[in-house]
């Protein structure tokens, strides 16, 4: 499989402006990148003076400014989102882009207090339960069929969401994981891709486990965001190499990076 190349944009500082994200995405597409992905945060408590942009509005700007690149959040913590809102928003982005959205999901981290200081669920186990139930609701709503879901956190009483996504059988879902712990890798195996935070050797072990659950890795994407060891990650099984920009980067610096191409 040919390694695809993307850029991984932090929507902070000058990049908090969705117009700047759109400009960078358009330049990345012109330079030959295959994808544009955006961090999803609502606050950076350890950087109180830092401007923070809305990932999803930024993604809409990216969709409107491009015609070819795959794009999406990497990753959105579903525990702080209502799944019916995500279902609507993701279908709208898929329609706007002609079927180019990937939905990256994960638990997120409370390392800087982004969950606890906003009254969100802080414990990883509870966030994992909400993630799994949210995914069940979102994928059911994407089907366009009446949905009956009566879970511990969410309720859908016979509602039908239309329109359906452009992409069928569904918008691809990439799941974040940071280790060989079984639960995140079983979750990733049920969907369409992995967003790993791991060394090349750890990634190889993770993919061995995912392959056991899936049977094989056919059609399964692995999106690594890093700036070193590209060949080692590709040998380990990466299918996407995302050029990761620093958390604080200016518009001019970001444009300089993407204009150099993959």
Protein Blocks (a to p, Z undefined) as FASTA:
>chain_A
ZZdddddddfehjllpmklmmmmmmmmmmnopabdcddddfbdfklmmbccddfklmmmm
mmmmpckbccddddddfklpcfklmmmmmmmmmmmnnopaccdddebjaklopmmmnopa
fbfklmmmmmmmmmmmmmmmmnopacddddfkbccehiacddddfbdcbdcdddddfbfc
fklmmmmmmmnbdcddddfklmmmmmmmmmmmnopaghiacddddfehklmmmmnopabd
cddddfbdcfklmmmmmmnoZZ
